[in-house]
Amino acid sequence: MRLTRLVTCSSALIFLAPFGLALADEPSKAAKPAAEEPGVNLLDAARSGAVSVSAEGTGDGRMTIKVVNQTNRRLKVVLPP
């Protein structure tokens, strides 16, 4: 009795397993990404008011710099060399 149930369940799983396979669609051809905007120098952005900057020392020779975007657009802020 138990053996027939086991065989029945096993055979059902074997026959139903292929239906569970998922097929992926072909990747769509995406449009060319938009040209990346040039970065804004952190010091120039702070002087112009585009970002607000606050710096605080951690006491072990390192510091934390907080930069907040003050504009309505995305900015790519880069550190000066």
mmCIF file of the N, C-alpha and C atoms, coordinates in Angstrom:
data_MODEL
# 
_entry.id   MODEL 
# 
loop_
_atom_site.group_PDB 
_atom_site.id 
_atom_site.type_symbol 
_atom_site.label_atom_id 
_atom_site.label_alt_id 
_atom_site.label_comp_id 
_atom_site.label_asym_id 
_atom_site.label_entity_id 
_atom_site.label_seq_id 
_atom_site.pdbx_PDB_ins_code 
_atom_site.Cartn_x 
_atom_site.Cartn_y 
_atom_site.Cartn_z 
_atom_site.occupancy 
_atom_site.B_iso_or_equiv 
_atom_site.pdbx_formal_charge 
_atom_site.auth_seq_id 
_atom_site.auth_comp_id 
_atom_site.auth_asym_id 
_atom_site.auth_atom_id 
_atom_site.pdbx_PDB_model_num 
ATOM 1   N N  . MET A 1 1  ? 0.823  -1.189 0.000   1.00 0.00 ? 1  MET A N  1 
ATOM 2   C CA . MET A 1 1  ? 0.000  0.000  0.000   1.00 0.00 ? 1  MET A CA 1 
ATOM 3   C C  . MET A 1 1  ? 0.872  1.261  0.000   1.00 0.00 ? 1  MET A C  1 
ATOM 4   N N  . ARG A 1 2  ? 1.828  1.283  0.934   1.00 0.00 ? 2  ARG A N  1 
ATOM 5   C CA . ARG A 1 2  ? 2.717  2.429  1.004   1.00 0.00 ? 2  ARG A CA 1 
ATOM 6   C C  . ARG A 1 2  ? 3.595  2.521  -0.233  1.00 0.00 ? 2  ARG A C  1 
ATOM 7   N N  . LEU A 1 3  ? 4.012  1.384  -0.715  1.00 0.00 ? 3  LEU A N  1 
ATOM 8   C CA . LEU A 1 3  ? 4.880  1.360  -1.882  1.00 0.00 ? 3  LEU A CA 1 
ATOM 9   C C  . LEU A 1 3  ? 4.152  1.883  -3.118  1.00 0.00 ? 3  LEU A C  1 
ATOM 10  N N  . THR A 1 4  ? 2.897  1.522  -3.281  1.00 0.00 ? 4  THR A N  1 
ATOM 11  C CA . THR A 1 4  ? 2.148  2.002  -4.440  1.00 0.00 ? 4  THR A CA 1 
ATOM 12  C C  . THR A 1 4  ? 1.914  3.517  -4.349  1.00 0.00 ? 4  THR A C  1 
ATOM 13  N N  . ARG A 1 5  ? 1.661  4.018  -3.135  1.00 0.00 ? 5  ARG A N  1 
ATOM 14  C CA . ARG A 1 5  ? 1.509  5.466  -2.968  1.00 0.00 ? 5  ARG A CA 1 
ATOM 15  C C  . ARG A 1 5  ? 2.800  6.192  -3.308  1.00 0.00 ? 5  ARG A C  1 
ATOM 16  N N  . LEU A 1 6  ? 3.906  5.623  -2.867  1.00 0.00 ? 6  LEU A N  1 
ATOM 17  C CA . LEU A 1 6  ? 5.214  6.227  -3.138  1.00 0.00 ? 6  LEU A CA 1 
ATOM 18  C C  . LEU A 1 6  ? 5.497  6.233  -4.635  1.00 0.00 ? 6  LEU A C  1 
ATOM 19  N N  . VAL A 1 7  ? 5.211  5.133  -5.302  1.00 0.00 ? 7  VAL A N  1 
ATOM 20  C CA . VAL A 1 7  ? 5.433  5.044  -6.738  1.00 0.00 ? 7  VAL A CA 1 
ATOM 21  C C  . VAL A 1 7  ? 4.512  6.020  -7.469  1.00 0.00 ? 7  VAL A C  1 
ATOM 22  N N  . THR A 1 8  ? 3.272  6.119  -7.053  1.00 0.00 ? 8  THR A N  1 
ATOM 23  C CA . THR A 1 8  ? 2.314  7.020  -7.693  1.00 0.00 ? 8  THR A CA 1 
ATOM 24  C C  . THR A 1 8  ? 2.754  8.475  -7.536  1.00 0.00 ? 8  THR A C  1 
ATOM 25  N N  . CYS A 1 9  ? 3.139  8.861  -6.332  1.00 0.00 ? 9  CYS A N  1 
ATOM 26  C CA . CYS A 1 9  ? 3.588  10.237 -6.086  1.00 0.00 ? 9  CYS A CA 1 
ATOM 27  C C  . CYS A 1 9  ? 4.877  10.531 -6.848  1.00 0.00 ? 9  CYS A C  1 
ATOM 28  N N  . SER A 1 10 ? 5.786  9.582  -6.851  1.00 0.00 ? 10 SER A N  1 
ATOM 29  C CA . SER A 1 10 ? 7.048  9.785  -7.557  1.00 0.00 ? 10 SER A CA 1 
ATOM 30  C C  . SER A 1 10 ? 6.824  9.939  -9.051  1.00 0.00 ? 10 SER A C  1 
ATOM 31  N N  . SER A 1 11 ? 5.989  9.085  -9.615  1.00 0.00 ? 11 SER A N  1 
ATOM 32  C CA . SER A 1 11 ? 5.743  9.173  -11.055 1.00 0.00 ? 11 SER A CA 1 
ATOM 33  C C  . SER A 1 11 ? 4.998  10.468 -11.395 1.00 0.00 ? 11 SER A C  1 
ATOM 34  N N  . ALA A 1 12 ? 4.107  10.919 -10.514 1.00 0.00 ? 12 ALA A N  1 
ATOM 35  C CA . ALA A 1 12 ? 3.400  12.185 -10.761 1.00 0.00 ? 12 ALA A CA 1 
ATOM 36  C C  . ALA A 1 12 ? 4.395  13.343 -10.760 1.00 0.00 ? 12 ALA A C  1 
ATOM 37  N N  . LEU A 1 13 ? 5.356  13.334 -9.861  1.00 0.00 ? 13 LEU A N  1 
ATOM 38  C CA . LEU A 1 13 ? 6.360  14.395 -9.807  1.00 0.00 ? 13 LEU A CA 1 
ATOM 39  C C  . LEU A 1 13 ? 7.249  14.374 -11.039 1.00 0.00 ? 13 LEU A C  1 
ATOM 40  N N  . ILE A 1 14 ? 7.582  13.194 -11.502 1.00 0.00 ? 14 ILE A N  1 
ATOM 41  C CA . ILE A 1 14 ? 8.451  13.071 -12.676 1.00 0.00 ? 14 ILE A CA 1 
ATOM 42  C C  . ILE A 1 14 ? 7.740  13.608 -13.919 1.00 0.00 ? 14 ILE A C  1 
ATOM 43  N N  . PHE A 1 15 ? 6.441  13.307 -14.056 1.00 0.00 ? 15 PHE A N  1 
ATOM 44  C CA . PHE A 1 15 ? 5.711  13.742 -15.240 1.00 0.00 ? 15 PHE A CA 1 
ATOM 45  C C  . PHE A 1 15 ? 5.328  15.224 -15.181 1.00 0.00 ? 15 PHE A C  1 
ATOM 46  N N  . LEU A 1 16 ? 5.123  15.761 -13.980 1.00 0.00 ? 16 LEU A N  1 
ATOM 47  C CA . LEU A 1 16 ? 4.703  17.160 -13.849 1.00 0.00 ? 16 LEU A CA 1 
ATOM 48  C C  . LEU A 1 16 ? 5.876  18.130 -13.744 1.00 0.00 ? 16 LEU A C  1 
ATOM 49  N N  . ALA A 1 17 ? 7.066  17.628 -13.480 1.00 0.00 ? 17 ALA A N  1 
ATOM 50  C CA . ALA A 1 17 ? 8.231  18.499 -13.311 1.00 0.00 ? 17 ALA A CA 1 
ATOM 51  C C  . ALA A 1 17 ? 8.532  19.344 -14.546 1.00 0.00 ? 17 ALA A C  1 
ATOM 52  N N  . PRO A 1 18 ? 8.456  18.827 -15.776 1.00 0.00 ? 18 PRO A N  1 
ATOM 53  C CA . PRO A 1 18 ? 8.762  19.674 -16.938 1.00 0.00 ? 18 PRO A CA 1 
ATOM 54  C C  . PRO A 1 18 ? 7.821  20.868 -17.079 1.00 0.00 ? 18 PRO A C  1 
ATOM 55  N N  . PHE A 1 19 ? 6.587  20.770 -16.564 1.00 0.00 ? 19 PHE A N  1 
ATOM 56  C CA . PHE A 1 19 ? 5.658  21.891 -16.655 1.00 0.00 ? 19 PHE A CA 1 
ATOM 57  C C  . PHE A 1 19 ? 6.050  23.037 -15.742 1.00 0.00 ? 19 PHE A C  1 
ATOM 58  N N  . GLY A 1 20 ? 6.883  22.766 -14.762 1.00 0.00 ? 20 GLY A N  1 
ATOM 59  C CA . GLY A 1 20 ? 7.319  23.797 -13.833 1.00 0.00 ? 20 GLY A CA 1 
ATOM 60  C C  . GLY A 1 20 ? 8.503  24.603 -14.329 1.00 0.00 ? 20 GLY A C  1 
ATOM 61  N N  . LEU A 1 21 ? 9.052  24.236 -15.465 1.00 0.00 ? 21 LEU A N  1 
ATOM 62  C CA . LEU A 1 21 ? 10.196 24.966 -15.999 1.00 0.00 ? 21 LEU A CA 1 
ATOM 63  C C  . LEU A 1 21 ? 9.757  26.328 -16.509 1.00 0.00 ? 21 LEU A C  1 
ATOM 64  N N  . ALA A 1 22 ? 10.545 27.323 -16.251 1.00 0.00 ? 22 ALA A N  1 
ATOM 65  C CA . ALA A 1 22 ? 10.252 28.672 -16.735 1.00 0.00 ? 22 ALA A CA 1 
ATOM 66  C C  . ALA A 1 22 ? 11.217 29.006 -17.861 1.00 0.00 ? 22 ALA A C  1 
ATOM 67  N N  . LEU A 1 23 ? 10.690 29.551 -18.912 1.00 0.00 ? 23 LEU A N  1 
ATOM 68  C CA . LEU A 1 23 ? 11.526 29.942 -20.029 1.00 0.00 ? 23 LEU A CA 1 
ATOM 69  C C  . LEU A 1 23 ? 11.654 31.458 -20.038 1.00 0.00 ? 23 LEU A C  1 
ATOM 70  N N  . ALA A 1 24 ? 12.856 31.933 -20.220 1.00 0.00 ? 24 ALA A N  1 
ATOM 71  C CA . ALA A 1 24 ? 13.100 33.372 -20.235 1.00 0.00 ? 24 ALA A CA 1 
ATOM 72  C C  . ALA A 1 24 ? 12.863 33.930 -21.628 1.00 0.00 ? 24 ALA A C  1 
ATOM 73  N N  . ASP A 1 25 ? 12.376 35.161 -21.672 1.00 0.00 ? 25 ASP A N  1 
ATOM 74  C CA . ASP A 1 25 ? 12.209 35.845 -22.949 1.00 0.00 ? 25 ASP A CA 1 
ATOM 75  C C  . ASP A 1 25 ? 13.566 36.312 -23.441 1.00 0.00 ? 25 ASP A C  1 
ATOM 76  N N  . GLU A 1 26 ? 13.637 36.538 -24.731 1.00 0.00 ? 26 GLU A N  1 
ATOM 77  C CA . GLU A 1 26 ? 14.856 37.091 -25.304 1.00 0.00 ? 26 GLU A CA 1 
ATOM 78  C C  . GLU A 1 26 ? 15.029 38.515 -24.786 1.00 0.00 ? 26 GLU A C  1 
ATOM 79  N N  . PRO A 1 27 ? 16.244 38.901 -24.467 1.00 0.00 ? 27 PRO A N  1 
ATOM 80  C CA . PRO A 1 27 ? 16.438 40.268 -23.989 1.00 0.00 ? 27 PRO A CA 1 
ATOM 81  C C  . PRO A 1 27 ? 16.079 41.267 -25.076 1.00 0.00 ? 27 PRO A C  1 
ATOM 82  N N  . SER A 1 28 ? 15.363 42.310 -24.667 1.00 0.00 ? 28 SER A N  1 
ATOM 83  C CA . SER A 1 28 ? 14.983 43.324 -25.651 1.00 0.00 ? 28 SER A CA 1 
ATOM 84  C C  . SER A 1 28 ? 16.190 44.197 -25.965 1.00 0.00 ? 28 SER A C  1 
ATOM 85  N N  . LYS A 1 29 ? 16.211 44.699 -27.159 1.00 0.00 ? 29 LYS A N  1 
ATOM 86  C CA . LYS A 1 29 ? 17.322 45.558 -27.556 1.00 0.00 ? 29 LYS A CA 1 
ATOM 87  C C  . LYS A 1 29 ? 17.073 46.940 -26.978 1.00 0.00 ? 29 LYS A C  1 
ATOM 88  N N  . ALA A 1 30 ? 17.817 47.243 -25.942 1.00 0.00 ? 30 ALA A N  1 
ATOM 89  C CA . ALA A 1 30 ? 17.636 48.520 -25.256 1.00 0.00 ? 30 ALA A CA 1 
ATOM 90  C C  . ALA A 1 30 ? 18.234 49.646 -26.093 1.00 0.00 ? 30 ALA A C  1 
ATOM 91  N N  . ALA A 1 31 ? 17.653 50.797 -25.927 1.00 0.00 ? 31 ALA A N  1 
ATOM 92  C CA . ALA A 1 31 ? 18.186 51.970 -26.603 1.00 0.00 ? 31 ALA A CA 1 
ATOM 93  C C  . ALA A 1 31 ? 19.532 52.315 -25.993 1.00 0.00 ? 31 ALA A C  1 
ATOM 94  N N  . LYS A 1 32 ? 20.304 53.071 -26.728 1.00 0.00 ? 32 LYS A N  1 
ATOM 95  C CA . LYS A 1 32 ? 21.609 53.463 -26.216 1.00 0.00 ? 32 LYS A CA 1 
ATOM 96  C C  . LYS A 1 32 ? 21.428 54.282 -24.949 1.00 0.00 ? 32 LYS A C  1 
ATOM 97  N N  . PRO A 1 33 ? 22.224 54.028 -23.927 1.00 0.00 ? 33 PRO A N  1 
ATOM 98  C CA . PRO A 1 33 ? 22.081 54.809 -22.703 1.00 0.00 ? 33 PRO A CA 1 
ATOM 99  C C  . PRO A 1 33 ? 22.406 56.275 -22.970 1.00 0.00 ? 33 PRO A C  1 
ATOM 100 N N  . ALA A 1 34 ? 21.730 57.127 -22.236 1.00 0.00 ? 34 ALA A N  1 
ATOM 101 C CA . ALA A 1 34 ? 21.959 58.563 -22.400 1.00 0.00 ? 34 ALA A CA 1 
ATOM 102 C C  . ALA A 1 34 ? 23.390 58.889 -22.005 1.00 0.00 ? 34 ALA A C  1 
ATOM 103 N N  . ALA A 1 35 ? 23.922 59.904 -22.627 1.00 0.00 ? 35 ALA A N  1 
ATOM 104 C CA . ALA A 1 35 ? 25.286 60.313 -22.322 1.00 0.00 ? 35 ALA A CA 1 
ATOM 105 C C  . ALA A 1 35 ? 25.367 60.718 -20.857 1.00 0.00 ? 35 ALA A C  1 
ATOM 106 N N  . GLU A 1 36 ? 26.371 60.246 -20.201 1.00 0.00 ? 36 GLU A N  1 
ATOM 107 C CA . GLU A 1 36 ? 26.530 60.524 -18.786 1.00 0.00 ? 36 GLU A CA 1 
ATOM 108 C C  . GLU A 1 36 ? 26.950 61.978 -18.587 1.00 0.00 ? 36 GLU A C  1 
ATOM 109 N N  . GLU A 1 37 ? 26.281 62.627 -17.641 1.00 0.00 ? 37 GLU A N  1 
ATOM 110 C CA . GLU A 1 37 ? 26.607 64.023 -17.376 1.00 0.00 ? 37 GLU A CA 1 
ATOM 111 C C  . GLU A 1 37 ? 27.977 64.111 -16.718 1.00 0.00 ? 37 GLU A C  1 
ATOM 112 N N  . PRO A 1 38 ? 28.701 65.173 -17.028 1.00 0.00 ? 38 PRO A N  1 
ATOM 113 C CA . PRO A 1 38 ? 30.013 65.317 -16.392 1.00 0.00 ? 38 PRO A CA 1 
ATOM 114 C C  . PRO A 1 38 ? 29.842 65.594 -14.894 1.00 0.00 ? 38 PRO A C  1 
ATOM 115 N N  . GLY A 1 39 ? 30.830 65.207 -14.142 1.00 0.00 ? 39 GLY A N  1 
ATOM 116 C CA . GLY A 1 39 ? 30.772 65.407 -12.709 1.00 0.00 ? 39 GLY A CA 1 
ATOM 117 C C  . GLY A 1 39 ? 30.979 66.860 -12.317 1.00 0.00 ? 39 GLY A C  1 
ATOM 118 N N  . VAL A 1 40 ? 30.468 67.205 -11.139 1.00 0.00 ? 40 VAL A N  1 
ATOM 119 C CA . VAL A 1 40 ? 30.619 68.546 -10.592 1.00 0.00 ? 40 VAL A CA 1 
ATOM 120 C C  . VAL A 1 40 ? 31.624 68.466 -9.454  1.00 0.00 ? 40 VAL A C  1 
ATOM 121 N N  . ASN A 1 41 ? 32.606 69.334 -9.477  1.00 0.00 ? 41 ASN A N  1 
ATOM 122 C CA . ASN A 1 41 ? 33.606 69.376 -8.419  1.00 0.00 ? 41 ASN A CA 1 
ATOM 123 C C  . ASN A 1 41 ? 32.907 69.714 -7.101  1.00 0.00 ? 41 ASN A C  1 
ATOM 124 N N  . LEU A 1 42 ? 33.230 68.995 -6.045  1.00 0.00 ? 42 LEU A N  1 
ATOM 125 C CA . LEU A 1 42 ? 32.597 69.189 -4.746  1.00 0.00 ? 42 LEU A CA 1 
ATOM 126 C C  . LEU A 1 42 ? 32.759 70.617 -4.246  1.00 0.00 ? 42 LEU A C  1 
ATOM 127 N N  . LEU A 1 43 ? 33.953 71.170 -4.362  1.00 0.00 ? 43 LEU A N  1 
ATOM 128 C CA . LEU A 1 43 ? 34.208 72.518 -3.860  1.00 0.00 ? 43 LEU A CA 1 
ATOM 129 C C  . LEU A 1 43 ? 33.460 73.566 -4.686  1.00 0.00 ? 43 LEU A C  1 
ATOM 130 N N  . ASP A 1 44 ? 33.431 73.399 -6.010  1.00 0.00 ? 44 ASP A N  1 
ATOM 131 C CA . ASP A 1 44 ? 32.698 74.332 -6.859  1.00 0.00 ? 44 ASP A CA 1 
ATOM 132 C C  . ASP A 1 44 ? 31.196 74.260 -6.581  1.00 0.00 ? 44 ASP A C  1 
ATOM 133 N N  . ALA A 1 45 ? 30.679 73.056 -6.387  1.00 0.00 ? 45 ALA A N  1 
ATOM 134 C CA . ALA A 1 45 ? 29.254 72.891 -6.101  1.00 0.00 ? 45 ALA A CA 1 
ATOM 135 C C  . ALA A 1 45 ? 28.893 73.511 -4.754  1.00 0.00 ? 45 ALA A C  1 
ATOM 136 N N  . ALA A 1 46 ? 29.775 73.395 -3.766  1.00 0.00 ? 46 ALA A N  1 
ATOM 137 C CA . ALA A 1 46 ? 29.519 73.996 -2.456  1.00 0.00 ? 46 ALA A CA 1 
ATOM 138 C C  . ALA A 1 46 ? 29.540 75.522 -2.552  1.00 0.00 ? 46 ALA A C  1 
ATOM 139 N N  . ARG A 1 47 ? 30.470 76.062 -3.322  1.00 0.00 ? 47 ARG A N  1 
ATOM 140 C CA . ARG A 1 47 ? 30.553 77.524 -3.483  1.00 0.00 ? 47 ARG A CA 1 
ATOM 141 C C  . ARG A 1 47 ? 29.334 78.081 -4.205  1.00 0.00 ? 47 ARG A C  1 
ATOM 142 N N  . SER A 1 48 ? 28.822 77.347 -5.185  1.00 0.00 ? 48 SER A N  1 
ATOM 143 C CA . SER A 1 48 ? 27.678 77.830 -5.962  1.00 0.00 ? 48 SER A CA 1 
ATOM 144 C C  . SER A 1 48 ? 26.348 77.586 -5.250  1.00 0.00 ? 48 SER A C  1 
ATOM 145 N N  . GLY A 1 49 ? 26.344 76.787 -4.194  1.00 0.00 ? 49 GLY A N  1 
ATOM 146 C CA . GLY A 1 49 ? 25.111 76.508 -3.461  1.00 0.00 ? 49 GLY A CA 1 
ATOM 147 C C  . GLY A 1 49 ? 24.344 75.320 -3.988  1.00 0.00 ? 49 GLY A C  1 
ATOM 148 N N  . ALA A 1 50 ? 24.916 74.577 -4.924  1.00 0.00 ? 50 ALA A N  1 
ATOM 149 C CA . ALA A 1 50 ? 24.242 73.397 -5.474  1.00 0.00 ? 50 ALA A CA 1 
ATOM 150 C C  . ALA A 1 50 ? 24.171 72.271 -4.448  1.00 0.00 ? 50 ALA A C  1 
ATOM 151 N N  . VAL A 1 51 ? 25.132 72.214 -3.548  1.00 0.00 ? 51 VAL A N  1 
ATOM 152 C CA . VAL A 1 51 ? 25.138 71.221 -2.481  1.00 0.00 ? 51 VAL A CA 1 
ATOM 153 C C  . VAL A 1 51 ? 25.501 71.915 -1.173  1.00 0.00 ? 51 VAL A C  1 
ATOM 154 N N  . SER A 1 52 ? 25.035 71.341 -0.075  1.00 0.00 ? 52 SER A N  1 
ATOM 155 C CA . SER A 1 52 ? 25.504 71.806 1.226   1.00 0.00 ? 52 SER A CA 1 
ATOM 156 C C  . SER A 1 52 ? 26.434 70.730 1.772   1.00 0.00 ? 52 SER A C  1 
ATOM 157 N N  . VAL A 1 53 ? 27.512 71.163 2.382   1.00 0.00 ? 53 VAL A N  1 
ATOM 158 C CA . VAL A 1 53 ? 28.542 70.241 2.849   1.00 0.00 ? 53 VAL A CA 1 
ATOM 159 C C  . VAL A 1 53 ? 28.802 70.504 4.324   1.00 0.00 ? 53 VAL A C  1 
ATOM 160 N N  . SER A 1 54 ? 28.855 69.432 5.085   1.00 0.00 ? 54 SER A N  1 
ATOM 161 C CA . SER A 1 54 ? 29.279 69.541 6.482   1.00 0.00 ? 54 SER A CA 1 
ATOM 162 C C  . SER A 1 54 ? 30.293 68.436 6.737   1.00 0.00 ? 54 SER A C  1 
ATOM 163 N N  . ALA A 1 55 ? 31.323 68.780 7.502   1.00 0.00 ? 55 ALA A N  1 
ATOM 164 C CA . ALA A 1 55 ? 32.387 67.815 7.791   1.00 0.00 ? 55 ALA A CA 1 
ATOM 165 C C  . ALA A 1 55 ? 32.577 67.745 9.299   1.00 0.00 ? 55 ALA A C  1 
ATOM 166 N N  . GLU A 1 56 ? 32.841 66.533 9.787   1.00 0.00 ? 56 GLU A N  1 
ATOM 167 C CA . GLU A 1 56 ? 33.034 66.332 11.214  1.00 0.00 ? 56 GLU A CA 1 
ATOM 168 C C  . GLU A 1 56 ? 34.130 65.298 11.414  1.00 0.00 ? 56 GLU A C  1 
ATOM 169 N N  . GLY A 1 57 ? 35.066 65.600 12.285  1.00 0.00 ? 57 GLY A N  1 
ATOM 170 C CA . GLY A 1 57 ? 36.132 64.656 12.590  1.00 0.00 ? 57 GLY A CA 1 
ATOM 171 C C  . GLY A 1 57 ? 35.636 63.550 13.495  1.00 0.00 ? 57 GLY A C  1 
ATOM 172 N N  . THR A 1 58 ? 36.148 62.331 13.289  1.00 0.00 ? 58 THR A N  1 
ATOM 173 C CA . THR A 1 58 ? 35.731 61.204 14.125  1.00 0.00 ? 58 THR A CA 1 
ATOM 174 C C  . THR A 1 58 ? 36.638 61.026 15.333  1.00 0.00 ? 58 THR A C  1 
ATOM 175 N N  . GLY A 1 59 ? 37.756 61.767 15.381  1.00 0.00 ? 59 GLY A N  1 
ATOM 176 C CA . GLY A 1 59 ? 38.634 61.695 16.538  1.00 0.00 ? 59 GLY A CA 1 
ATOM 177 C C  . GLY A 1 59 ? 39.793 60.735 16.381  1.00 0.00 ? 59 GLY A C  1 
ATOM 178 N N  . ASP A 1 60 ? 39.802 59.957 15.308  1.00 0.00 ? 60 ASP A N  1 
ATOM 179 C CA . ASP A 1 60 ? 40.884 58.999 15.105  1.00 0.00 ? 60 ASP A CA 1 
ATOM 180 C C  . ASP A 1 60 ? 41.650 59.300 13.824  1.00 0.00 ? 60 ASP A C  1 
ATOM 181 N N  . GLY A 1 61 ? 41.635 60.564 13.389  1.00 0.00 ? 61 GLY A N  1 
ATOM 182 C CA . GLY A 1 61 ? 42.360 60.941 12.191  1.00 0.00 ? 61 GLY A CA 1 
ATOM 183 C C  . GLY A 1 61 ? 41.526 60.864 10.930  1.00 0.00 ? 61 GLY A C  1 
ATOM 184 N N  . ARG A 1 62 ? 40.283 60.434 11.045  1.00 0.00 ? 62 ARG A N  1 
ATOM 185 C CA . ARG A 1 62 ? 39.397 60.374 9.886   1.00 0.00 ? 62 ARG A CA 1 
ATOM 186 C C  . ARG A 1 62 ? 38.292 61.408 10.052  1.00 0.00 ? 62 ARG A C  1 
ATOM 187 N N  . MET A 1 63 ? 37.548 61.629 8.994   1.00 0.00 ? 63 MET A N  1 
ATOM 188 C CA . MET A 1 63 ? 36.421 62.544 9.088   1.00 0.00 ? 63 MET A CA 1 
ATOM 189 C C  . MET A 1 63 ? 35.257 62.049 8.249   1.00 0.00 ? 63 MET A C  1 
ATOM 190 N N  . THR A 1 64 ? 34.053 62.502 8.626   1.00 0.00 ? 64 THR A N  1 
ATOM 191 C CA . THR A 1 64 ? 32.842 62.172 7.906   1.00 0.00 ? 64 THR A CA 1 
ATOM 192 C C  . THR A 1 64 ? 32.366 63.431 7.200   1.00 0.00 ? 64 THR A C  1 
ATOM 193 N N  . ILE A 1 65 ? 32.087 63.314 5.896   1.00 0.00 ? 65 ILE A N  1 
ATOM 194 C CA . ILE A 1 65 ? 31.608 64.441 5.110   1.00 0.00 ? 65 ILE A CA 1 
ATOM 195 C C  . ILE A 1 65 ? 30.181 64.136 4.674   1.00 0.00 ? 65 ILE A C  1 
ATOM 196 N N  . LYS A 1 66 ? 29.266 65.061 4.972   1.00 0.00 ? 66 LYS A N  1 
ATOM 197 C CA . LYS A 1 66 ? 27.867 64.909 4.578   1.00 0.00 ? 66 LYS A CA 1 
ATOM 198 C C  . LYS A 1 66 ? 27.593 65.895 3.458   1.00 0.00 ? 66 LYS A C  1 
ATOM 199 N N  . VAL A 1 67 ? 27.131 65.380 2.307   1.00 0.00 ? 67 VAL A N  1 
ATOM 200 C CA . VAL A 1 67 ? 26.841 66.197 1.142   1.00 0.00 ? 67 VAL A CA 1 
ATOM 201 C C  . VAL A 1 67 ? 25.354 66.060 0.830   1.00 0.00 ? 67 VAL A C  1 
ATOM 202 N N  . VAL A 1 68 ? 24.636 67.201 0.755   1.00 0.00 ? 68 VAL A N  1 
ATOM 203 C CA . VAL A 1 68 ? 23.203 67.190 0.471   1.00 0.00 ? 68 VAL A CA 1 
ATOM 204 C C  . VAL A 1 68 ? 22.944 67.998 -0.797  1.00 0.00 ? 68 VAL A C  1 
ATOM 205 N N  . ASN A 1 69 ? 22.261 67.374 -1.747  1.00 0.00 ? 69 ASN A N  1 
ATOM 206 C CA . ASN A 1 69 ? 21.921 68.019 -3.012  1.00 0.00 ? 69 ASN A CA 1 
ATOM 207 C C  . ASN A 1 69 ? 20.832 69.061 -2.755  1.00 0.00 ? 69 ASN A C  1 
ATOM 208 N N  . GLN A 1 70 ? 21.059 70.281 -3.157  1.00 0.00 ? 70 GLN A N  1 
ATOM 209 C CA . GLN A 1 70 ? 20.093 71.362 -2.961  1.00 0.00 ? 70 GLN A CA 1 
ATOM 210 C C  . GLN A 1 70 ? 19.332 71.695 -4.244  1.00 0.00 ? 70 GLN A C  1 
ATOM 211 N N  . THR A 1 71 ? 19.581 70.962 -5.318  1.00 0.00 ? 71 THR A N  1 
ATOM 212 C CA . THR A 1 71 ? 18.918 71.222 -6.592  1.00 0.00 ? 71 THR A CA 1 
ATOM 213 C C  . THR A 1 71 ? 17.818 70.203 -6.828  1.00 0.00 ? 71 THR A C  1 
ATOM 214 N N  . ASN A 1 72 ? 17.055 70.395 -7.892  1.00 0.00 ? 72 ASN A N  1 
ATOM 215 C CA . ASN A 1 72 ? 15.983 69.466 -8.248  1.00 0.00 ? 72 ASN A CA 1 
ATOM 216 C C  . ASN A 1 72 ? 16.437 68.420 -9.262  1.00 0.00 ? 72 ASN A C  1 
ATOM 217 N N  . ARG A 1 73 ? 17.704 68.382 -9.578  1.00 0.00 ? 73 ARG A N  1 
ATOM 218 C CA . ARG A 1 73 ? 18.209 67.425 -10.567 1.00 0.00 ? 73 ARG A CA 1 
ATOM 219 C C  . ARG A 1 73 ? 19.298 66.570 -9.929  1.00 0.00 ? 73 ARG A C  1 
ATOM 220 N N  . ARG A 1 74 ? 19.611 65.473 -10.601 1.00 0.00 ? 74 ARG A N  1 
ATOM 221 C CA . ARG A 1 74 ? 20.666 64.584 -10.107 1.00 0.00 ? 74 ARG A CA 1 
ATOM 222 C C  . ARG A 1 74 ? 22.002 65.241 -10.347 1.00 0.00 ? 74 ARG A C  1 
ATOM 223 N N  . LEU A 1 75 ? 22.900 65.085 -9.392  1.00 0.00 ? 75 LEU A N  1 
ATOM 224 C CA . LEU A 1 75 ? 24.248 65.604 -9.520  1.00 0.00 ? 75 LEU A CA 1 
ATOM 225 C C  . LEU A 1 75 ? 25.245 64.476 -9.332  1.00 0.00 ? 75 LEU A C  1 
ATOM 226 N N  . LYS A 1 76 ? 26.274 64.507 -10.115 1.00 0.00 ? 76 LYS A N  1 
ATOM 227 C CA . LYS A 1 76 ? 27.388 63.582 -9.933  1.00 0.00 ? 76 LYS A CA 1 
ATOM 228 C C  . LYS A 1 76 ? 28.526 64.413 -9.352  1.00 0.00 ? 76 LYS A C  1 
ATOM 229 N N  . VAL A 1 77 ? 28.702 64.307 -8.045  1.00 0.00 ? 77 VAL A N  1 
ATOM 230 C CA . VAL A 1 77 ? 29.703 65.108 -7.345  1.00 0.00 ? 77 VAL A CA 1 
ATOM 231 C C  . VAL A 1 77 ? 30.987 64.305 -7.260  1.00 0.00 ? 77 VAL A C  1 
ATOM 232 N N  . VAL A 1 78 ? 32.093 64.934 -7.672  1.00 0.00 ? 78 VAL A N  1 
ATOM 233 C CA . VAL A 1 78 ? 33.400 64.287 -7.625  1.00 0.00 ? 78 VAL A CA 1 
ATOM 234 C C  . VAL A 1 78 ? 34.314 65.059 -6.696  1.00 0.00 ? 78 VAL A C  1 
ATOM 235 N N  . LEU A 1 79 ? 35.195 64.343 -6.061  1.00 0.00 ? 79 LEU A N  1 
ATOM 236 C CA . LEU A 1 79 ? 36.180 64.979 -5.181  1.00 0.00 ? 79 LEU A CA 1 
ATOM 237 C C  . LEU A 1 79 ? 37.288 65.579 -6.007  1.00 0.00 ? 79 LEU A C  1 
ATOM 238 N N  . PRO A 1 80 ? 37.793 66.734 -5.603  1.00 0.00 ? 80 PRO A N  1 
ATOM 239 C CA . PRO A 1 80 ? 38.897 67.341 -6.359  1.00 0.00 ? 80 PRO A CA 1 
ATOM 240 C C  . PRO A 1 80 ? 40.163 66.519 -6.201  1.00 0.00 ? 80 PRO A C  1 
ATOM 241 N N  . PRO A 1 81 ? 41.033 66.570 -7.206  1.00 0.00 ? 81 PRO A N  1 
ATOM 242 C CA . PRO A 1 81 ? 42.269 65.789 -7.120  1.00 0.00 ? 81 PRO A CA 1 
ATOM 243 C C  . PRO A 1 81 ? 43.230 66.343 -6.086  1.00 0.00 ? 81 PRO A C  1 
# 
